[in-house]
Amino acid sequence: MTGVSARTAAIAGILFAVLFTAGLLLTGGLPSDVSDQKAIDYYADSGNRAEVIIGGYCLILSMLCILPF
């Protein structure tokens, strides 16, 4: 790889790492020992729900960034 393709691969690799890490941190979710009512209350809050959705989109974008890498 030379020139533009090597640069594109490097940028894609860095973007993958950043987006994948952000996606994992944002979609961390709840521990497995949480009661059903606490889980419902957590996802009923629009702020928590938006955080999980944004994390999901970060994971999707990171998978697209790994393709040129």
N, C-alpha and C positions, 0 to 999 in steps of 0.2 A: 504494500500500500504506500502510495506516495501522494503528496500534495493534499488536495481537498478531501479525498476519501479517508485518509488517515486522521485528518483534523475532525472530520464528521464523526468518525468512529470514537475518537477520544471524547468529544463533547457528548455524544450519545451515552457513552459509558458513565460519565460523570453525572449526567441528568438521571440516568437509571438509578444510580446509587442514592442520589438525593431524594428523588420521588419515591423510591421503594421504602427508604427509611421513614420518610414522612408518612407514607401510607400505613405502614405497620404501627407507627406510634399513634396515629389518629384513630385507627380501627382497633385499638387494643381491647376495647370492650370491657366486659365484666368478668370477675372471677367465676369459676364453675360452681362454687358453693353458695351463690347468692340466691335468695328466695325468689319465687316467681313474681311476687308483688313488687319487689325492689327492681327487678329487671323491667317490668312493665312501666314503673315510675321513671326509670332511667331513660328508656326509649320514648316515653311520652313527652319528655322535655324537648322542645324544638332545638335548643342549643346542642344537646348531646346527639340528637338525630342528625343535625347538619354536620357535626364533626365526623360522624361515621360515614356519611355520604361523601364528604370531601375526601376522606381517607380512601374510600373506594375508588374515586376518580383518580387520585394520585397513583394508586396501584395499577389501574388500567393504563394511564399515561406512561408509567414506568415500563410496562410490558411492551408498549409501542417503541419506547426508546432503546430497548435491548435489540430490536431487530437489525438496525444498521451496525451495531457493535459486533 
